[in-house]
C-alpha cells in the first residue's frame, strides 16, 4: 500500500512545521528524573512530548531508575527504565499511546540500551525463544520499528543474546552478538517509506560506547555496525501509534533509555536545530521567489 502524502498535504505540513517549536519530534521519552519518580512505571504519567496519557501495563516489572553512570553516542540525562528479567510472568508488556501526528515520508528513531545480565541458553527449557524489546508499534504490535535482545536458534549456551533490529514484523540480526554485558549501545534508525513502490527502506547505525552520531554521514563513518533492509515495513504513514516495552518470553535484565520518534536526524540524536523563526524566514523567501517568478512569466 502506498503510504506517502500528496504534494499539497506535504506542503501544508511544511508550513505548519515552520511555526512550531521542536516540530520534528513526534514522541520522545528520556525517562528523566524530572518526569518520573523511582519505582514501577505503572500509574505514572510523566510530562513527555508526544504521548496522550499514562503507561498501560499488562503486568508490572518495568521500573524507573533515577540515576545513570554511562555515556552514549547521544546526549542523555539521569534516569532510565530497567527491566528486571526473569521467567515469571513470562509475558510482560507496557505501552504508551501517541498523540495524533502528520504523516511524513521519512522518520528517524533512536534508542539507548544496556544489557545488564542474562542467563545462558541452557538454563531455559526446550529451546524457547528469549526476547526483550523496545520500539514504536501499531496497536496490534504487528508493525514495529525498534530494537531488542534475543537468543537465536543457532546460539550456543556460551553466546550472549544478540541485538536485533525490529522492522515491521521482521527481526534482523544486527551482528553484535558478542558485545559484553554493560556495554552501552546507541541505535539510530532512518525509515524511508515507499522508496520502491510499496517497499520501505530501514537503515540502522549502532554505536558501542561514545561515537560521533551528530549527522547521518558521521554515523555512517563511526557506527560499530550498520545495515539496511528494504521491505514493506508500515502499512501507512501513521501506522505507529504507541511506544511498546515487551518481553513475550523469559529474558534477562536490560536498561532502556532515550527513545525518540522524529522527522529529523538532528532531533533523534539530540542535536540543536534551527529556531522556528529561521524556518519561517526560509519559507517566506521561497514564497517570494515563487511570486517573483510568476511576475516575470506574466
Secondary structure, DSSP 8 states (H G I E B T S, - for coil): ------HHHHHHHHHHHTTSTTTTEEEEE---TTT--SEE-TT-----TTB-S--EESSS-EEEE-------SS---S-EEEE--BSSSS-EEEEEEB------SEEEEEEEEEEEE---GGGSSTT---EEEEEEE-TTSSSEEEEEEE--TT--TTS--EEEEEEETEEEE-S-TT--TT-EEEEEEEEEEEEETTEEEEEEEEEESS---SSHHHHHHH-SEEEEEEE---SSTT---EEEEEESS-B-EEEEEEEEEESSHHHHTT-----HHHHHHHHHHHHHHHHHHHHHH-
